[in-house]
Amino acid sequence: MSENDDTIDWETRRKRLIHRAHYRGFKEADLILSGFARTYGPELSNEELLMFEDLLSAKDHDIYAWITQALPVPANFDTPLLERLRAFRPSF
């Protein structure tokens, strides 16, 4: 069953997304993405959840570079959700 399978309920998708955000393999991306997912994951709309799932399909170093604005963002990832990620400040 794929992550984007419509037979999976939204709550299950949300839980999987939070888990995926935490275990990225690139520490800087882990801190931002997992912190964002824990903080905002429960309140993301279904549309935002799909944007986040799509974003997590990209490479960690690319995601981090887009968040830090070190690289230009491809149009398909240039979403309001990415803007929220850029504004997010994880607590340590």
N, C-alpha and C positions, 0 to 999 in steps of 0.2 A: 504494500500500500504506500503510495507516495505522499509526501508532505502536503501536496496540493489537492489531494483526493477530496472531492466534495462530500463524500460519505462520512468524513471525520467531522465531528461536531466542533464548533468554534472554541469551546473551552479546552478540548484536547489539543487542538492546534496551538492555542495560546500557551499551554503548558510545555508542549514540545518546543515552541519557539523560544521560550525563556531558557530552557535547557540548552538548545543549540547556541544561543547567544553567549552563554557562559563558557562553553568549551570550544573556543575558536582555535587555539593553538598559538596565537600571537598576543602576548600579555596586554599590550596597550589596547588592542581591539577588544580583548576580553573585558577589561575594566570598564570601557565605555559602553559596549553593547550589552553586557550582562547587567550593569548598573541601570541602564536605561530600561531594559526588559523587566527587571524586578520592580522598578519604580513606576513605569508607565504601562507595562504589559497588561495588567488587569483592566485598564481603562481604554485601551486602544479599540477603535472602531473596527469592524470587519474589514473595511477598506484599508485602514492603516496596518492591520495585521497582515494583509496580503502584501502591502508595500514592504513591510519588515521582512517577511518570508523571502520576497524577491531580493531584497538587499543582502540577506544572509547567504544567498546563492553565489555572491561575488567573492573574490579573494580577499582575505583579511587585510593584506597590505594596501590593496586598492581602497577598501572601505575606510581604513584609517586615513589614507591620503585624501580622500574626498571630505571626510569630516574635518580634517585639519586644513583643508583647502590647498594642499600641496600639489594636487593634480586636478585638472578639470573633471567635472562629473559628467558621465554619459547621460544623455537626455532621459533614458529610461529609469535612471536612479536619482535624477534631480527632482525630488518630490518634497512636499511639505514635511514628511517624516524625516528626511535627511536634515532639513533645517532644524527640526526639534532635536535631533541627535547632536547637531553642532552647538546648540545652546545648552545641552545637558552637561552638568558638572557632577561627576561621580563623587560620592563621599568615601573617604578612606578610613 
